[in-house]
């Protein structure tokens, strides 16, 4: 005998399938009868319906079902209404829509569960005709229950562990890239604008932030005071450059400009300085956020490259699902499709090219180290995605492995195996906790000895 469990927004429902053995042989006929209520009523019969007590109770059951866990309410409902067997020879079979939930019910309650065959078609018919099969339930009340439970479920998922949301990382790294573009554009505008008055300063100070601060301080090059000279030394922090700037002010070929023009240039330089300082604070925010969301990936490849990988993949979960071959060329899709179209050489790296490991490798080993680094990035992202407690231990160990791989390409020294490194990474927190306990005991014993000596 087949019973079908149907989870609805209003509660749990159990239906018995009539003449299961005959129906199982006629699956095409079942698929056609699903759309017709009169024919579908001849197949299924309502056994029991258990409504949820409240919206919070419905949300609690929904969270358990989505994770494949048997909720106590579901357990009581199934044990009450589904017999273990019918007679001596016939066993009772429970049809469930989700394979994870079916495995959990079979393991915990001992029922023989089924989620293939005609069960999906029966559940499709129940989903279509459910308000007409339950007394007192209408389409309007069903829609309200489904809408309310859907909003509550989505809201709970969004609020789940707000400290480890990767959406903020995606927005932050995009903002950093935009700030870099704007700061470079504005700095070039300052150099060109102030260059009419003091063109020699461009070659002396190549750094944009320092150049903007010096422009804001100097103003008119012909009106240098001792206070400005002292401030110049605090900004540049190089006596040679300060002397070069002072010498250039005396022999400059720049034109004279009015006070109003200088005021506009100084105001613009102040805006660029504030923008650069905000960019620095945004980088610190990204670093702290990466330590919370993806600490191992950040420790392995750096917070900026790691954040760009997460942003390009769409989320940390998507990045964790990618194979190492995809992570290796992530960001070089245009070059890949161009190479496939022209039958040329495919790219060896994408966003991970900005890592220091690629730059330190030799020309012939860049492809090898990028492949190894992509492999380690995949491991680090999966650990970050599925671990409950954030830690940098695995990322540091994976970084050491890439360093050993670089040495292997240069000197031929064999690196450690991945299994041994992971075992060391797992045992490291245990050793650290033992050392902390030993230090605490040692500190307590020394303090007790001091007390006894004082007495």
C-alpha positions in Angstrom: 0.0 0.0 0.0 1.3 3.5 -0.9 0.8 6.6 1.2 1.9 9.9 -0.1 3.1 12.7 2.2 2.4 16.2 1.0 3.9 19.2 2.8 1.8 22.3 2.3 2.0 25.9 3.7 -1.0 25.2 5.8 0.1 21.8 7.2 0.9 18.1 6.5 -1.5 16.0 4.5 -1.4 12.2 3.9 -3.1 10.6 1.0 -3.5 6.9 0.2 -3.1 5.8 -3.5 -5.8 3.3 -4.5 -4.7 0.1 -6.3 -1.0 1.0 -6.2 0.2 -2.1 -8.0 -2.0 -1.5 -11.0 -1.4 2.2 -11.1 2.4 1.7 -11.0 2.1 -0.2 -14.3 0.2 2.7 -16.0 2.4 5.8 -15.3 1.4 7.5 -18.6 -2.3 7.2 -17.7 -1.6 8.7 -14.3 0.2 11.6 -15.9 -2.9 12.3 -18.0 -5.4 11.9 -15.1 -3.5 14.4 -12.9 -5.1 17.4 -14.8 -8.7 16.1 -14.3 -10.0 16.3 -10.8 -12.7 13.7 -11.2 -10.2 11.1 -12.5 -7.6 12.2 -9.9 -10.1 11.6 -7.1 -10.4 8.0 -8.2 -6.7 7.5 -7.6 -6.1 9.2 -4.2 -8.0 9.4 -1.0 -7.3 11.8 1.9 -6.2 9.9 5.1 -5.4 12.8 7.4 -4.6 16.5 7.5 -2.7 18.2 10.3 -2.6 22.0 10.1 0.2 24.1 11.6 -0.5 25.8 14.9 0.9 29.2 13.9 3.1 30.9 11.4 6.2 30.4 13.5 5.4 26.7 13.7 5.0 26.5 9.9 8.4 28.3 9.5 10.1 25.9 11.9 8.7 22.9 10.0 9.7 24.5 6.6 13.3 25.0 7.8 13.5 21.4 8.9 12.1 20.1 5.6 14.4 22.2 3.5 17.4 20.7 5.3 16.1 17.2 5.1 15.5 16.9 8.9 12.5 15.1 10.4 10.6 17.6 12.6 8.9 16.3 15.8 5.5 17.4 14.4 6.2 15.4 11.2 7.4 12.4 13.1 4.3 12.3 15.3 2.0 12.8 12.2 3.7 10.0 10.2 3.8 7.5 13.2 0.1 8.2 14.0 -1.3 7.8 10.5 1.0 5.5 8.5 1.0 1.8 9.4 4.3 0.0 9.2 2.8 -2.9 7.3 -0.6 -4.1 6.0 -1.0 -7.8 6.7 1.8 -10.2 6.8 3.1 -10.0 3.3 2.3 -6.4 2.2 4.5 -3.6 3.5 3.4 0.0 3.7 5.3 2.4 1.4 5.5 6.1 2.1 5.9 8.4 -0.9 7.9 11.6 -0.3 8.8 14.4 -2.7 12.3 15.2 -1.4 15.0 12.4 -1.5 16.8 13.8 1.5 13.7 13.9 3.6 12.8 10.4 2.4 16.2 9.1 3.6 15.8 10.8 7.0 12.4 9.3 7.5 13.6 5.9 6.4 16.6 6.1 8.8 14.8 7.5 11.9 11.3 6.0 11.6 12.1 2.8 9.7 9.5 3.3 6.9 10.1 2.2 3.4 10.2 5.4 1.5 9.8 6.1 -2.2 10.5 9.4 -4.2 10.6 8.2 -7.8 8.1 6.5 -10.2 4.6 7.7 -9.9 5.2 9.6 -6.6 6.3 12.9 -8.4 3.2 12.7 -10.6 0.9 12.2 -7.6 2.4 15.1 -5.8 2.0 17.3 -8.9 -1.7 16.5 -8.9 -2.0 17.2 -5.2 -0.3 20.5 -5.7 -2.8 21.4 -8.4 -6.0 20.2 -6.7 -5.1 20.6 -3.0 -7.7 23.3 -2.0 -10.5 21.1 -3.4 -9.3 18.0 -1.6 -9.2 19.6 1.9 -12.5 20.7 3.4 -12.6 24.4 4.3 -9.5 25.4 2.3 -10.0 27.8 -0.5 -7.6 29.2 -3.2 -7.6 32.6 -1.5 -6.6 31.2 2.0 -4.1 28.9 0.3 -2.5 31.8 -1.5 -2.3 33.9 1.7 -0.7 31.0 3.6 1.9 30.3 0.9 2.7 34.0 0.5 3.2 34.6 4.2 5.3 31.4 4.7 7.4 32.3 1.6 8.1 35.8 2.9 9.0 34.4 6.4 11.2 31.7 5.0 13.1 34.2 2.7 13.4 36.7 5.5 14.8 34.1 7.9 17.4 32.9 5.2 18.5 36.5 4.6 18.9 37.2 8.3 20.8 33.9 8.9 24.3 34.8 10.2 24.5 38.4 9.1 28.2 38.6 9.9 29.0 36.2 7.1 27.1 37.7 4.2 29.2 37.8 1.0 26.9 40.4 -0.6 28.8 43.2 1.3 32.1 41.9 -0.1 30.8 42.0 -3.7 29.6 45.6 -3.2 32.8 46.6 -1.4 35.2 45.4 -4.0 33.2 47.0 -6.8 33.2 50.2 -4.9 37.0 49.9 -4.4 37.5 49.4 -8.2 35.3 52.5 -8.9 37.2 54.6 -6.3 40.5 53.6 -7.9 39.4 54.7 -11.3 38.0 58.0 -10.0 41.0 58.8 -7.9 43.4 58.2 -10.8 41.2 60.3 -13.1 41.0 63.2 -10.6 44.7 63.0 -9.8 45.6 63.3 -13.5 43.3 66.3 -13.6 45.1 67.9 -10.7 48.5 67.2 -12.3 47.5 68.8 -15.5 45.8 71.8 -13.8 48.5 72.6 -11.3 51.2 71.8 -13.9 50.5 75.1 -15.6 51.9 76.8 -12.4 54.4 74.2 -11.2 55.2 71.6 -13.9 58.4 70.3 -12.2 56.5 68.8 -9.3 55.0 66.0 -11.5 58.4 64.3 -11.9 59.4 64.8 -8.3 56.2 63.3 -6.7 54.8 60.3 -8.8 52.4 59.3 -6.0 48.9 60.7 -6.6 47.9 61.0 -2.9 51.2 62.7 -1.9 51.0 65.0 -4.9 47.5 66.1 -3.9 48.5 66.8 -0.3 51.6 68.8 -1.5 49.4 70.9 -3.9 46.9 71.6 -1.1 49.8 72.8 1.1 51.9 74.8 -1.3 49.4 76.8 -3.2 51.5 79.6 -4.9 55.0 78.4 -5.3 56.4 81.9 -4.9 54.9 82.4 -1.4 56.8 79.7 0.5 56.9 80.2 4.3 58.8 78.3 6.9 55.6 76.7 8.1 54.9 75.4 4.6 58.5 74.0 4.4 58.0 72.1 7.8 54.6 70.8 6.6 56.2 69.7 3.3 58.8 67.6 5.3 56.0 65.9 7.3 54.2 65.0 4.1 57.0 63.9 1.9 59.2 62.3 4.6 62.3 62.5 2.4 64.9 65.3 2.7 66.1 64.8 -0.8 62.7 65.3 -2.3 62.0 68.3 -0.1 65.2 69.9 -1.3 64.4 69.1 -4.9 60.9 70.7 -4.5 62.4 73.9 -2.9 65.0 74.2 -5.7 62.3 73.7 -8.3 60.2 76.4 -6.9 63.0 78.9 -7.5 63.8 77.9 -11.0 60.3 76.8 -12.2 59.2 77.5 -15.8 55.5 77.6 -14.8 53.2 80.4 -15.4 51.7 82.7 -12.8 48.0 82.1 -12.0 45.5 84.1 -10.0 44.4 83.5 -6.4 41.0 82.4 -7.5 42.4 79.7 -9.7 44.7 78.5 -6.8 41.7 78.4 -4.5 39.8 76.1 -7.0 42.8 73.9 -7.4 43.3 73.6 -3.6 39.6 72.7 -3.1 39.8 70.0 -5.8 42.9 68.6 -4.2 41.2 68.5 -0.8 38.3 66.5 -2.4 40.8 64.0 -3.9 42.6 63.7 -0.5 39.3 62.9 1.2 38.4 60.4 -1.5 41.8 58.6 -1.1 41.4 58.5 2.7 37.9 57.0 2.3 39.4 54.5 -0.1 41.8 53.4 2.6 39.0 53.0 5.2 37.0 51.0 2.6 40.0 48.7 2.1 40.2 48.1 5.9 36.5 47.3 5.9 36.9 44.8 3.1 39.8 43.2 4.9 37.8 42.8 8.1 34.8 41.5 6.1 36.9 38.9 4.3 38.3 37.7 7.6 34.7 37.0 8.7 33.3 35.5 5.5 36.3 33.9 3.7 39.3 33.9 6.1 41.1 31.0 4.4 40.8 32.4 0.9 41.9 35.8 2.2 45.0 34.2 3.9 45.9 32.2 0.8 45.5 34.8 -2.0 44.9 38.1 -0.4 41.6 39.9 0.4 41.4 41.9 -2.8 42.0 39.0 -5.2 39.7 36.8 -3.1 37.0 39.4 -3.1 37.2 39.7 -6.9 36.9 35.9 -7.3 33.7 36.0 -5.1 32.3 39.0 -6.9 32.9 37.4 -10.3 31.4 34.1 -9.3 28.4 35.9 -7.8 28.7 34.5 -4.3 31.0 32.4 -2.1 28.7 29.4 -2.6 29.0 29.6 -6.4 32.8 29.9 -6.1 32.9 26.8 -3.9 30.9 24.9 -6.5 33.4 25.7 -9.3 36.1 23.2 -10.2 39.7 24.3 -10.1 39.9 24.5 -13.9 37.1 27.2 -13.8 38.6 29.1 -11.0 41.9 29.2 -12.8 40.5 31.1 -15.8 37.8 33.0 -13.9 37.8 36.5 -15.4 39.4 35.5 -18.7 36.2 34.3 -20.4 36.6 36.6 -23.5 40.2 35.3 -24.1 39.0 31.7 -23.6 36.1 32.0 -26.2 38.4 33.9 -28.6 41.0 31.1 -28.3 38.3 28.4 -28.9 37.0 30.3 -31.9 40.3 30.9 -33.5 41.8 27.5 -32.3 44.6 29.3 -30.5 46.2 28.9 -27.1 43.7 29.1 -24.2 44.5 31.5 -21.3 46.5 30.1 -18.3 45.0 32.4 -15.7 42.4 35.0 -15.1 41.9 37.0 -11.9 44.4 35.0 -10.0 47.1 36.6 -12.2 47.1 39.5 -9.7 48.4 37.2 -6.9 52.0 37.5 -5.9 52.6 33.8 -6.6 52.1 34.3 -10.4 54.5 37.2 -10.5 57.2 35.4 -8.6 57.1 32.3 -10.8 59.3 31.9 -13.9 57.9 32.4 -17.4 57.7 28.7 -18.1 56.2 27.9 -14.6 53.4 30.5 -14.6 50.8 28.1 -16.0 51.8 25.4 -13.5 51.7 27.6 -10.5 48.4 29.1 -11.6 46.9 25.6 -11.8 48.2 24.7 -8.4 47.0 28.0 -6.9 43.5 27.6 -8.4 43.4 24.1 -6.8 44.2 25.6 -3.4 41.7 28.4 -3.9 39.0 25.9 -4.6 39.8 24.0 -1.4 39.9 27.3 0.7 36.6 28.5 -0.7 34.9 25.3 0.1 36.2 25.2 3.6 35.1 28.8 4.1 31.6 28.1 2.6 30.8 25.0 4.6 32.6 25.5 7.9 30.6 26.8 10.9 33.5 28.6 12.6 35.8 30.9 10.6 39.5 30.2 10.9 42.6 31.1 8.9 44.5 27.9 9.8 43.7 26.1 6.5 44.5 29.1 4.4 47.9 29.6 6.0 48.7 25.9 5.4 47.6 26.1 1.8 49.7 29.2 1.3 52.7 27.3 2.6 52.0 24.5 0.1 52.0 27.0 -2.8 55.3 28.4 -1.4 56.7 24.9 -1.4 55.5 24.4 -5.0 57.4 27.5 -6.0 60.6 26.2 -4.4 60.0 22.8 -6.1 60.0 24.6 -9.5 63.2 26.5 -8.7 65.3 24.0 -6.7 63.5 20.6 -7.2 62.8 20.2 -3.5 59.7 17.9 -3.2 56.7 19.6 -1.5 54.6 18.0 1.2 51.5 16.0 0.3 48.1 17.5 0.7 46.9 14.9 3.1 49.7 15.5 5.5 49.2 19.3 5.4 45.5 19.0 6.1 46.1 16.7 9.0 48.5 19.3 10.5 45.9 22.0 9.9 43.2 20.0 11.7 45.6 19.2 14.7 46.8 22.8 14.9 43.8 24.3 16.9 44.1 21.4 19.3 47.8 22.0 19.9 47.1 25.7 20.3 44.3 25.1 22.9 46.6 22.7 24.8 49.4 25.3 24.9 46.9 28.0 26.1 45.8 25.7 28.9 49.4 24.9 29.8 50.3 28.6 30.0 47.2 29.4 32.0 48.0 26.6 34.5 51.6 27.8 34.7 50.4 31.4 35.4 48.0 30.3 38.1 50.7 28.2 39.9 53.2 31.0 39.7 50.7 33.4 41.2 49.9 30.9 44.0 53.6 30.6 44.8 54.0 34.4 45.0 51.1 34.5 47.4 52.6 31.9 49.7 56.0 33.6 49.6 54.3 36.9 50.6 52.6 35.2 53.6 
